[in-house]
Amino acid sequence: MTSTTDTPAKRRDRTHWLYIAVIAAVVIGVAVGLLAPSIGKDVGVLGTMFVSLIKMMIAPVIFCTIVLGIGSVRKAATVGRVGGLAFVYFLIMSTIALGIGLVVGNLLKPGSGMHLSEKAAGQGAALAEKAHEAGGLMDFITHIIPNTLLSSLTEGNVLQALFVALLVGFALQAMGTAGEPILRGVEHLQKLVFKVLTMILWLAPIGAFGAIANVVAQTGWSAVTQLLALMLGFYLTCIVFVFGVLGVLMRAVSGVSIFKLVRYLAREYLLIFSTSSSESALPRLIAKMEHLGVDRSTVGVVVPTGYSFNLDGTAIYLTMASLFIADAMGHPLSLGEQLSLLVFMIVASKGAAGVSGAGMATLAGGLQSHRPDLLDGVGLIVGIDRFMSEARAVTNFSGNAVATVLVGSWTKTIDRARVDAVLRGDVPFDELTMVDNDHGGRTEEPASARVPVPA
């Protein structure tokens, strides 16, 4: 009995030190960026390499999770219902987030009285071209189909991996008992994938150090203080959206506290904040939501799809930044233009979801299509975009975590007793393996089977 309780404690201690090391690395990175900018710029590659390592694991994690989830569900209609509900929710919530950005931007007017420097000109056109490389919405949908079955796991496109995993999952489902050996093989593959992922996560302090040192070296504090009003307004809006809008909705629908969920995902928030990428925490979000008590099939559909279609933080950023640029250039948007821009951004935020640096690129692409005269103003916020991207990433991540709980509640694919036990801390998440034989069990198992009975 004692040995069983001792083991998890040791494991928690080890990962506890890892995340303390991440915090220390961030502080050291800031110091290096300020005191030795040239070194700070040179070590920026460490942050890029770490995020690339995490991205390398996203496709296999999604593939294993979805194949196991769908292959274990007896009725294909269950997955279709989950996907349909999730998509409708994403569309509504993205529109609400865009609307909130417009309201706050009009109230604060942080760009009023500012003037663009000559250096800012030309930045927006380059970013707009980058956004248009992704093509329109139909091109985006066309690119979901990979060149080959296996290329979906090597091209780094989340939606391609999702598409192929859905096909394989439904095929295994149709095979019935004949597909059981393949499912067991995918289960073993998932354990291997998560083991490799945990090894990579031990490099998080090095990645965090490089990323922070680089951005501080490039911008310095002057760029931050110059546009502090926009940053603070954006951060406050994101906080109100997560704890006000999402928190109230989740409490009303699922009876789950947003504060408890945030505490449960605290280490993921630290990882996102230090790398400025919500993708760095995607595999852990999948594992943790399964451990929380949401069925694999629901997690496998909602989380990867949400990373492309449920970008609440990016939506708030798009409208606030557009208003800021218009005010700063002395060409404020009328109410009609704002509503027109709102409709355009609903589509644009989906069509450029696969572009690297999607927030800034989509903003430039949207302004070029809607108000080309404001395009050069994008250069005004390039200096602080990296700082704002942290709030974007954290808000996007929160939106997808809440969406998983909500869709699980609506489709009755969530174990409420398990959720309460996990959020109370009675069933700790295994940080070392990230794979728990109990979490995210097969859908046909009774809910009570996944809740440990107290000794």
C-alpha positions in Angstrom: 0.0 0.0 0.0 2.8 2.4 1.0 4.9 1.6 -2.1 1.9 2.4 -4.4 1.4 5.8 -2.8 5.1 6.6 -2.7 5.7 6.1 -6.4 3.3 8.9 -7.7 4.8 11.3 -5.1 8.3 10.7 -6.5 7.0 11.2 -10.0 5.3 14.5 -9.1 8.5 15.7 -7.5 10.5 15.1 -10.6 8.2 17.0 -12.9 7.8 19.7 -10.3 11.5 20.4 -10.6 11.3 20.4 -14.3 8.7 23.3 -14.3 10.7 25.2 -11.7 13.6 25.0 -14.1 11.4 26.4 -16.9 10.5 29.4 -14.7 14.2 29.9 -13.9 15.1 29.6 -17.6 12.6 32.3 -18.5 14.1 34.7 -15.9 17.6 34.0 -17.1 16.5 34.4 -20.7 15.1 37.9 -20.0 18.3 38.9 -18.3 20.4 37.7 -21.2 18.2 39.4 -23.7 18.5 42.7 -21.9 22.2 42.6 -20.9 23.6 40.7 -23.9 21.3 41.2 -26.9 23.6 39.6 -29.4 23.8 36.4 -27.4 20.1 36.5 -26.9 19.5 36.6 -30.7 21.9 33.8 -31.2 20.3 31.4 -28.7 16.8 32.1 -30.2 17.3 28.9 -32.3 17.0 26.8 -29.1 13.4 27.9 -28.7 12.6 27.2 -32.4 14.2 23.8 -32.1 12.2 22.9 -29.0 8.8 23.9 -30.6 9.8 22.0 -33.7 10.4 18.9 -31.6 7.0 19.2 -30.0 5.3 19.8 -33.5 7.1 16.6 -34.7 5.0 14.6 -32.2 1.6 16.2 -32.8 0.6 14.1 -35.9 1.4 10.7 -34.2 -0.4 11.8 -31.0 -3.5 12.8 -32.9 -3.4 9.7 -35.1 -3.2 7.3 -32.2 -5.8 9.1 -30.0 -8.4 9.4 -32.8 -7.9 5.8 -34.1 -8.3 4.4 -30.6 -11.2 6.6 -29.8 -13.3 6.0 -32.9 -12.2 2.4 -33.4 -13.6 1.6 -29.9 -17.0 3.3 -30.5 -19.6 0.9 -31.8 -21.8 3.6 -33.5 -20.4 6.0 -36.1 -23.3 8.4 -35.4 -21.7 9.2 -32.0 -18.6 10.7 -33.7 -20.7 12.5 -36.2 -22.8 14.1 -33.5 -19.7 15.2 -31.6 -18.1 16.7 -34.7 -21.3 18.6 -35.7 -21.8 20.0 -32.3 -18.2 21.0 -32.0 -18.2 22.8 -35.3 -21.4 24.8 -34.6 -19.9 25.8 -31.1 -16.6 26.9 -32.7 -18.4 29.1 -35.2 -20.6 30.8 -32.5 -17.8 31.2 -30.0 -15.3 32.6 -32.6 -18.0 35.2 -33.6 -18.5 36.2 -30.0 -14.8 36.6 -29.5 -14.5 38.8 -32.6 -17.4 40.9 -31.3 -15.8 41.3 -27.9 -12.6 42.5 -29.5 -14.6 45.1 -31.5 -16.4 46.3 -28.3 -13.2 46.6 -26.2 -11.3 48.2 -29.1 -13.9 50.9 -29.5 -14.0 51.6 -25.7 -10.2 51.8 -25.2 -9.2 53.4 -28.6 -5.5 52.7 -27.7 -4.2 53.8 -31.1 -5.7 57.4 -31.0 -3.1 60.1 -31.4 -0.3 57.8 -32.5 1.7 58.2 -35.8 3.4 55.5 -37.8 7.1 55.8 -38.4 8.6 55.3 -41.9 10.1 52.0 -40.8 6.7 50.5 -40.4 5.8 50.9 -44.0 6.1 47.7 -46.2 5.9 45.2 -43.3 2.2 44.6 -43.8 2.4 43.8 -47.5 5.0 41.0 -46.8 2.8 39.5 -44.1 -0.3 39.8 -46.3 1.5 37.9 -49.1 2.4 35.2 -46.5 -1.3 34.9 -45.5 -2.4 34.6 -49.1 0.1 31.7 -49.7 -2.5 29.6 -47.9 -5.1 30.5 -50.5 -8.8 31.0 -49.8 -11.1 28.9 -47.8 -11.6 26.3 -50.5 -7.8 25.9 -50.9 -7.6 25.4 -47.2 -10.2 22.6 -47.4 -8.6 21.0 -50.4 -5.3 20.8 -48.6 -6.9 18.7 -45.9 -6.5 15.7 -48.2 -2.9 14.5 -48.1 -0.8 13.3 -51.1 -0.5 9.8 -49.6 -1.9 8.0 -46.5 1.5 8.1 -44.7 2.4 11.7 -45.8 -0.4 12.9 -43.4 1.9 11.9 -40.5 5.0 13.5 -41.9 3.8 16.9 -43.4 3.0 18.5 -40.1 -0.5 19.4 -41.1 -2.8 18.8 -38.1 -6.0 18.5 -40.2 -4.4 16.0 -42.6 -3.5 13.8 -39.7 -7.0 14.2 -38.3 -8.6 13.3 -41.7 -6.6 10.1 -42.1 -7.1 9.1 -38.5 -10.8 9.4 -38.9 -10.7 7.2 -42.0 -8.6 4.5 -40.2 -10.8 4.7 -37.1 -14.0 4.2 -39.0 -12.4 1.4 -41.1 -11.4 -0.4 -37.9 -14.8 0.2 -36.4 -16.4 -1.4 -39.5 -14.0 -4.4 -39.2 -15.4 -5.3 -35.8 -13.5 -8.0 -33.9 -11.1 -8.5 -36.8 -9.8 -5.0 -36.1 -9.1 -5.7 -32.4 -5.4 -6.7 -32.9 -4.7 -3.5 -34.9 -6.3 -1.5 -32.1 -4.1 -3.2 -29.5 -1.1 -2.4 -31.7 -2.1 1.3 -31.9 -2.4 1.3 -28.1 1.2 0.1 -27.8 2.3 2.7 -30.4 0.5 5.4 -28.3 2.5 4.5 -25.2 5.7 4.7 -27.2 4.7 8.1 -28.7 3.9 9.5 -25.3 7.2 8.2 -23.8 9.2 10.0 -26.6 7.1 13.1 -25.9 7.9 13.1 -22.1 11.6 12.8 -23.0 11.3 15.9 -25.2 9.5 17.8 -22.5 12.6 17.6 -20.3 14.2 20.0 -22.8 11.5 22.6 -22.0 13.9 24.8 -19.9 16.4 25.1 -22.7 13.6 25.9 -25.2 12.1 28.5 -22.9 15.4 30.2 -22.3 16.2 30.5 -26.0 12.7 31.8 -27.0 12.5 34.5 -24.2 16.1 35.6 -24.7 15.6 36.1 -28.4 12.4 38.1 -28.2 13.7 40.4 -25.4 17.0 40.9 -27.4 15.0 41.9 -30.5 12.5 44.2 -29.0 13.8 45.4 -25.7 11.5 47.0 -23.2 11.0 50.2 -25.2 8.9 48.5 -27.8 6.7 47.1 -25.0 6.2 50.4 -23.1 5.4 52.3 -26.2 2.4 50.2 -26.9 1.5 49.2 -23.4 -2.1 50.3 -23.6 -2.9 47.9 -26.5 -1.1 45.0 -24.7 -2.8 45.5 -21.4 -6.2 46.0 -23.1 -5.7 42.8 -25.0 -4.6 40.8 -21.9 -7.5 42.0 -19.8 -10.0 41.2 -22.6 -8.6 37.7 -22.9 -8.8 37.2 -19.1 -12.5 38.5 -19.0 -13.3 36.2 -22.0 -11.8 33.1 -20.4 -13.1 33.6 -16.8 -16.2 35.5 -17.7 -17.6 34.1 -20.9 -16.1 30.6 -21.1 -16.2 30.1 -17.3 -19.8 31.1 -16.9 -20.8 28.9 -19.9 -18.9 25.9 -18.6 -20.4 26.3 -15.1 -23.9 26.6 -16.5 -23.6 23.6 -18.9 -21.2 21.2 -17.1 -21.1 22.4 -13.5 -17.3 22.6 -13.7 -15.4 25.5 -12.2 -13.1 27.3 -14.7 -10.7 28.0 -11.8 -10.3 24.3 -11.0 -9.8 23.5 -14.7 -7.1 26.2 -15.0 -5.3 24.9 -11.9 -5.5 21.4 -13.4 -3.8 22.7 -16.6 -1.3 25.0 -14.9 1.8 23.3 -16.2 0.5 23.5 -19.8 -0.1 27.2 -19.3 3.5 27.6 -18.2 4.7 25.7 -21.2 2.6 27.8 -23.6 3.7 31.1 -22.0 7.4 30.2 -22.2 7.2 29.0 -25.8 4.4 31.3 -27.0 2.9 28.4 -28.9 -0.4 26.6 -27.9 0.7 23.7 -30.2 3.5 22.9 -27.6 0.8 21.8 -25.2 -1.6 20.1 -27.7 -0.4 16.5 -26.9 -0.6 17.1 -23.2 -4.1 18.6 -23.5 -5.3 15.5 -25.3 -3.8 13.3 -22.6 -5.1 15.4 -19.8 -8.7 15.8 -21.1 -8.9 12.0 -21.5 -7.6 11.6 -17.9 -10.2 14.1 -16.8 -12.9 11.7 -17.9 -13.9 12.8 -21.4 -14.2 9.9 -23.8 -11.3 9.4 -26.3 -13.6 9.8 -29.3 -14.8 13.2 -28.1 -11.3 14.4 -27.2 -9.9 13.1 -30.5 -12.4 15.0 -32.6 -12.8 18.3 -30.5 -9.2 19.1 -29.6 -7.4 18.7 -33.0 -10.3 20.4 -34.9 -10.4 23.2 -32.3 -6.8 24.0 -32.9 -7.7 25.0 -36.4 -11.3 26.3 -36.0 -11.6 27.5 -32.4 -9.0 30.3 -32.1 -10.7 32.6 -29.6 -7.6 34.5 -28.7 -6.7 35.0 -32.3 -10.2 36.3 -33.0 -10.0 38.9 -30.2 -6.6 39.9 -31.5 -7.8 40.4 -35.1 -10.5 42.9 -34.3 -8.6 44.8 -31.6 -5.5 45.1 -33.7 -7.5 46.2 -36.8 -9.1 49.0 -34.7 -5.8 50.0 -33.2 -4.1 50.3 -36.6 -7.0 52.3 -38.1 -7.0 54.8 -35.1 -3.2 55.0 -35.2 -3.2 55.9 -38.9 -5.9 58.5 -38.4 -8.5 56.5 -40.5 -10.9 55.1 -37.9 -13.3 52.5 -39.1 -17.0 53.4 -39.2 -19.6 51.1 -37.6 -20.6 49.6 -41.0 -16.9 48.9 -41.9 -16.4 47.3 -38.5 -19.3 44.9 -39.0 -18.2 44.1 -42.5 -14.7 43.4 -41.2 -16.2 41.2 -38.5 -17.9 39.0 -41.1 -14.7 38.9 -43.2 -12.5 37.9 -40.2 -14.9 35.0 -39.3 -13.9 33.4 -42.7 -10.3 34.7 -42.8 -9.4 33.3 -39.3 -10.4 29.9 -40.6 -8.9 30.1 -44.1 -5.4 31.0 -42.8 -5.5 28.7 -39.7 -2.6 26.6 -41.1 -0.2 29.5 -41.7 2.7 29.9 -39.4 2.2 33.1 -37.4 -1.5 32.9 -38.3 -2.5 35.8 -36.1 -0.3 38.5 -37.7 -0.5 37.0 -41.2 -4.4 36.8 -41.1 -4.5 40.4 -39.8 -2.4 41.6 -42.8 -4.4 39.5 -45.3 -7.7 40.7 -43.9 -6.7 44.4 -44.1 -5.3 44.0 -47.6 -8.6 42.5 -48.8 -10.8 44.9 -46.8 -9.0 48.1 -46.2 -5.7 48.2 -48.2 -4.9 51.7 -47.1 -4.4 50.4 -43.5 -2.0 47.6 -44.6 1.3 49.3 -43.8 0.0 49.9 -40.3 0.6 46.3 -39.5 4.3 47.2 -39.0 3.3 49.2 -35.9 2.5 46.2 -33.8 5.2 43.8 -35.2 7.5 44.7 -32.2 5.0 43.6 -29.6 3.2 40.9 -31.5 5.4 38.3 -29.9 4.3 39.4 -26.4 0.6 39.5 -27.5 1.0 36.0 -29.1 1.4 34.5 -25.6 -2.1 35.8 -24.5 -3.5 34.6 -27.9 -2.0 31.1 -27.4 -3.2 30.8 -23.8 -6.7 31.9 -24.7 -6.8 29.6 -27.7 -5.7 26.7 -25.4 -8.3 27.6 -22.8 -11.1 27.8 -25.4 -10.3 24.3 -26.6 -10.1 22.8 -23.1 -13.5 24.3 -22.2 -15.0 23.2 -25.6 -13.9 19.6 -24.9 -15.8 19.7 -21.5 -18.9 21.3 -23.0 -19.2 19.0 -26.0 -18.6 16.0 -23.7 -21.5 17.3 -21.5 -23.8 17.9 -24.5 -23.1 14.4 -26.0 -23.0 12.7 -22.6 -19.5 11.4 -23.3 -18.0 12.8 -20.0 -17.7 11.0 -16.7 -18.8 13.6 -14.1 -17.7 11.6 -11.1 -14.3 11.2 -12.7 -14.1 14.9 -13.4 -14.8 15.8 -9.8 -12.3 13.3 -8.5 -9.5 14.5 -10.9 -10.1 18.2 -10.2 -10.1 17.5 -6.4 -6.7 15.9 -6.9 -7.8 12.4 -5.9 -6.6 10.9 -9.2 -3.3 12.6 -10.1 -2.2 12.7 -13.8 0.8 10.5 -14.5 3.4 13.1 -15.7 6.0 10.5 -16.5 4.1 8.4 -19.0 1.1 10.6 -19.9 -0.7 7.4 -20.6 -3.1 6.0 -18.0 -4.9 2.7 -18.5 -7.9 4.2 -16.8 -8.2 7.5 -18.6 -10.1 7.8 -21.8 -11.3 4.3 -21.6 -13.4 2.6 -24.3 -16.8 4.2 -24.8 -18.7 1.0 -24.2 -17.3 0.7 -20.7 -19.6 1.9 -17.9 -18.7 5.3 -16.5 -18.2 3.9 -13.0 -15.5 1.6 -14.3 -13.1 4.5 -14.7 -13.6 6.0 -11.3 -11.3 4.5 -8.7 -13.0 3.2 -5.6 -11.6 4.8 -2.4 -9.7 2.3 -0.2 
